[in-house]
């Protein structure tokens, strides 16, 4: 969906909501004009603020300012406390944390003495969240535990506030990188709010689970949760609860290199915030806008957005967001030559992360500290910071392993439950047939009995014989049912063993791959630092040895990544959607842009369908692998020419990727799709031998086939089919699109 369409969509939502709210608000203003006492006026202003809350929080804040002035004029402690209770909430929602905290402290003792515990517990809850945002984690936990104790004692009355308590405990554990506890409390919060039909806060709980998946690089699971939230966006009553899931989706798109789509989503978030008049999570939005401009090498714009991110974080006093903005600024300042400012920001961020034991930020900060040290030739310090980075990365991976085991167990339980249900349905079907047969037999017996009144006695013998035969048939059917049940039980047991062994294999491959990444990353980092420090002093052979070691470590890292992708692809369910095929291929070409320019390659897109149904991420892998191969296996002193075209078949799309490369011997046409097969000299052509195997698995998941053939004029053509789920329009007369060096256009 384009940005303009999204903005229009939200404009309609906001206008529609605004009209409904306006009617109610006008009615309340009428009540305000006819209020018989200052207390009535204050109560009416509170009700007006509740209406304004859903569409413009700043307006709600203004109403509370008026109410507070009236309450103070009356010199009524109860009314002042009542107004400040709600006023502090609006300051809290606007993330004016310090102002909100001060106001809560002013009324905390009053509610502790006067209240039955409910309002006091709510205030403790808010203080817990505020202290967490200020990175005072021990104080935060203390407040939240006190609030939880009070709310549990209130039973039903405190349930909604208890949901918030669980949600903020989840936030606290997320901030401290205790991901298992974060997920447990988020699930508790979601279950409670789902039961109460409050999807606003329920969605906030789900976002925390998605954020854990994102931190641990599980983009597929994170996207699945966020898209599930947005599929139910019509149930979200307050638009501010759309901000965090949209921000998360923008981050996922950024992490998966779709910078254009990511920027569209962040612009949409900014437009919603401008209407609402408050700034929850705006710091994150600006931070990623900065990262996007940094990717475009537009450092000035990137710095502007990083400064905005820092400013918003400081407004709300959320220290962790401020530190993230500082790291982004430090990285950008280093790029534009502002070395001293850069080092100061990075050093202070590292110190903060070390004190707070924040693994996520410590990894980033120590990486930048190592880079700063190596740039000035201080390799001893660079080694020190690299060691910290790798240890903290390994610690984060331990969380990944725990999560992987839990996820695999859940998947196994679901698969087992599904198969058990299939077996139960089959037995039920056979049992139904058996009962039907028996009922039919009884009916035949009854008819035969009635016939005895009018027909000869000899027919009685015939009827009895017939009944006997029918009973024997029923006996046979019953025996068939027993045998079928035993066969199904046996098959189910075999299936369980297969599922369990398959999951264990996938789990082993996944965890082993992650465990291998950490030492390989360490080896690569230290070899790189060694090369910077001593390379010039080495002789020819020693340089060759060092270069070979670095190349081998890189090959191993690539192999581990490919092995991980290969092990996962069978277990993945396709995320089928309507794909803009041209946009998908444009993205593939952008990803290969550097390689295309280096090789002075020409890419032609011919007769490509406007759209098709498939999994966009998986099909992008197929196209990218095939085009990358065409760019790699090229004849000496020849520029690659790659032609991607499509034919429409009755039930399938046939895609062809044709190149002018070194070609393929006929005897190897099948062998190339086997894992780890590399037909060419590894020294001349790098790779792991898993790319085409992965392509084959993805195509087969789409109920298609893939094969290769040698062209008559040299080179190779890869063919693959994708099953047609619908019939998108294909423009057969569309002009060819050429992509070549130096201008790249689609």
C-alpha positions, 0 to 999 in steps of 0.5 A: 500500500502506498504512503498516500493511500495509507494516509488517506485510510487513517484520515478517514478513521480519524475523521470518523472517530473525531465526528463521533467524539465531537458529538459526545464532547459537545453534549458534555460541554453543554453539561459544563455550562449548566454545572451547578457547582465547582465539583460538577464542573470538575467532574464534567471536565474529567469526562470531557478529557476521557473523550478527548483522550482517544483522538488528541491527548494534548486537548485532554491535558488542557481540560485537566489543567482547567480542572486542577485550577478549579480544584485548587481554588476550592482548596478541596484536598479530595478534589485536587487528588482526584484531578491529579490522579487523572492529570498524572495519567495523561502526563504519563501517556505523553511520556512526560515521565518526570512531571508525572512522577512528581505529581504521583508522589504528591498524591501517593500518601493521600491514596494510601491513607484514604483509598481501599488500595485500588488507586494506590496500586495503580499509582504504584504501577505507574511509578514502576513503569516510569522508573523503568523508563528512567533505567532504574530497574531495581526501583521499578521492580520494587514498585511493580511488586508492591502494586501486584500484591495490592491488586491481587488482594482486590481480586476482580476489581483489580484485574484490568490494572493487574493486566498492566502490571503484567505488561510492565513486568514484561517491559522490564524484563525486555529492557533487562534482556530476560527474554523468557520472563518477558514472554511469560508476563506478556502472555499473562497480560494478553490472556487477561485482556483477551478475556476482558475484550480489551484488544488495545492493551492486548495488542501491546502485550503481543508487541513485546513478544514480537520484539523479543523475536526481532531482537533474536533475529527471528524476523519471520516469527516477529512479522507473523505476530505483528501482522496478526495484530494489524489484521485486527486493527479494527478492534483497536479503539485508540489509534496510539496503540497502532503506533508500536506495532507499525513501528515494529513492522517498519523495523522488520522491513528495515532489517530485511533491507526493504528500506523503501517500504520501511520509510513508508511505514515510519512516515505513516507513524509520524502522521498518526502521531501528528494527529494524536498530538503525543509522541509515544515511540517517536524516538524509535521512529526518528532513529530508524529514519536516521538509519534509512538515510545513513543507508542512502549515504545522506549523512546530513539528513541521518544526523538530523533524524538522530538528533530528533530521536535523542530530543524525543528520548530526552523529553520522555526521559527514556534513557535507553532510547537516548543511549541508542540515539547517542550510538547512532550519532556517534557512528554518523559523526565518525563517518563525517570526520567529527572524531572527538564528538563520536568517541565521546558519545560512544564511550559514554554509551558503553559506560552506561550499558556496562553499568546496566548490564544491557547486553543488546547495547553493549554489543553495539557499543563495544563494536564501535569502541573496537572500531575507534581503537583500531582506527588510531592503531590501538590494537590492544584496546581493540582486542579488549572491546572485541572480546566484550562484544563477542562474549555479550553476543554469545550471552544473547545467543543463549537466550536464542537457544532457550527460545528455540527449544520452547518454540520447537516443543510448541510446534511439536505439540501442535503437530501431534495434536493435529495428527491426533485429531485427524486419527480421532476424526477417522475413527469417528467416521468409521464408527459412524459408518458402522452404526449406520450399517447396524441401523440399516440392518435393524430396519431390514429386520423390522421390515422382514418381521412385518412381512411375516404377517402376510407372507408364507411361513417359508419366507420366515426361514429366508428372512432369518437366513438373510438376517444371519448374513447381514449380522455376519456382514456387520461382524466383518465390518466391526472387525474392519473397524478394529483393524483400522483403529489399530492401523491408525494407532500404529501410523500415528505412533510412527508419525509421532516418532517421525515428527519428533526426530525431524524436529530434533534434527531441525533443532540441532541444525538451528542451535548448532548453526547459532553456536558456530556463529559466535566463535567464527565471528570472533575468529573473523574479528580478531583476524581482521584486527591482526591484519590491520596491525601487522600486515605491512610487516609480514613477508609474502607467504605470511600475508598469503596465510593470513589472507587465506585464514580470513577467506576461510573464516568468511566461507565458514560463516557463509556455510553456517548461514546457508546451512541454517536456511537449508535446515529451516526451509522444510519446516516453514509454512509459506506466507502466501500473498499477492506479490507485485512481481516487478517490485520483487525483482526490482528489490532483487536487483537493488540487492545485487547492485554492487555486483552488477556494477562491478561486472558491468552486467546487463539484466533484462526483465521480459514478459514479467507478470504484474502479480502472482500468489506466493511467499515474497521472501522465499521467491526473492531468495530463488530469483536472487540466488539464480541471478547471483549465480549468473553473475558469478559463473561468467566467462573470462573478460566477458560482461554477464548478460542475464535474461529473466522472462516468464511464460503463462501456462494454464495452471502454472507460471514458468520462469526462465533465468538465462545467462551467457556464462560458462555453461553446464555439462549435461551429466550434471543437470540433476546433480547441481541441486544436491546439497554441498555440490560444487562443480567448479574450482572453489578458488575460482568460484566461491560458494557453499553449494547450498544455494540451488538446493535451497531454491529447489526446496522453495520451488517445491514448497510452491508446488513447482519444479526446477531444472536447468539446461545448457543453451545452444550458444553457451551459458545456462538457463534455469527453469522453474514453475510456480503453481497458479493460485489466481490468474494475474494479468500479464502484459505480453506486449510489455517492452523489455526492461534492461538493467546495465552498468552504469544506469540501473532502472526497471 
